[in-house]
């Protein structure tokens, strides 16, 4: 795949990392996902890492597979925290530019406690 070949080494390392696979397995277990849904998450993560899809498109795909919207948003938030935040920290440390899009954190599900907010 050309996008993989063109990606910075640090992105390819995350794409291939055991920790990325572990994140997918954890999400599959936590959200009781079928194998095909976990496969979609793996493909979606890879496509976002390579800049082939954006987070909103991926979120829409998750919802289209009948994953409840609140779960899909939580899945996206966990992917962001476990994969993309550490990647961007690594990229800053080694001085790699913003060649990879940073998935924004999806809006919180209505009524879902969580962090942040005014206070």
HELIX and SHEET records of a PDB file:
HELIX    1   1 UNK A    2  UNK A    6  1                                   5    
HELIX    2   2 UNK A    9  UNK A   16  1                                   8    
HELIX    3   3 UNK A   18  UNK A   30  1                                  13    
HELIX    4   4 UNK A   35  UNK A   49  1                                  15    
HELIX    5   5 UNK A   55  UNK A   64  1                                  10    
HELIX    6   6 UNK A   69  UNK A   79  1                                  11    
HELIX    7   7 UNK A   80  UNK A   84  3                                   5    
HELIX    8   8 UNK A   85  UNK A   94  1                                  10    
END                                                                             
